[in-house]
Amino acid sequence: MRHTIYIVLFVCLHGMLFAQAERSLIRKGNQQFKDGNYDAAVIAYQKAVEQNARNDKAMFNLGNAHYQQQNYEQALQHFDQTAQMSHNANLENKTLYNAGNALMSQEKYAESIPYFQQALRIDPTDEDARYNLSYAMMKRQEQEQENQQTDQQQNQQDQQQQDQQQDQSQDDQQEQDQQNQQERQQDQKQSSESQQQQAQPPQLSKEDAERMLQALTEEEKKTLEKLQEQKMQTIRPTHKEKDW
């Protein structure tokens, strides 16, 4: 019986020692955080969490230290874990509020809105959460308008680019048509010139023409003389007696 009691007491004492170590690490982290030594604070809080992963205060402070380092993604991760494990309404309210701020610091206004809404459900009197909720909703609307304008500008640019491409395509087609027409006209011109060259008699010089004319005249003269000779040969002399 004493042996069993001794073991229970040892376990309780061991747990108390661990709890004391956790609190010591958290206090050390708090001092470093207060002094602005956020790297050292992260180390202290991380060690406390490693000793007890269910320590919501250590997890919450670890998220705050990462937030001060502008490691917003890591801070949000620790805030989410804290909100899930904590049974302290006040701590959960602060955790959700800080998570919303971590998202707003990244201009993720739409994503931050549910965190502020949940924080207000826990504590409807939280004016900071109410103000940040209004601010996040306003910024979300601005982002949506900017996105719409960006989309419109992009659509206009795309349309202009399509119009330019279409105009360029039409210009290219017109240029090609003009080139084809010029080529057809050139072909027709060359064909017409070729036909004219074939139809026209060969051009003679004046000297050649005179020689040909003289040759024709001499040939014609010879032909006439030849015909005259043939005619003379066919004529027979006639003898007519005189009437004495």
Secondary structure, DSSP 8 states (H G I E B T S, - for coil): -HHHHHHHHHHHHHHHHHHHHHHHHHHHHHHHHHTT-HHHHHHHHHHHHHH-TT-HHHHHHHHHHHHHTT-HHHHHHHHHHHHHH---HHHHHHHHHHHHHHHHTTT-HHHHHHHHHHHHHH-TT-HHHHHHHHHHHHHHHHHHHHHHHHHHHHHHHHHHHHHHHHHHHHHHHHHHHHHHHHHHHHHHHHHHHHHHHHHS-----HHHHHHHHHHHHHHHHHHHHHHHHHHHHH----------
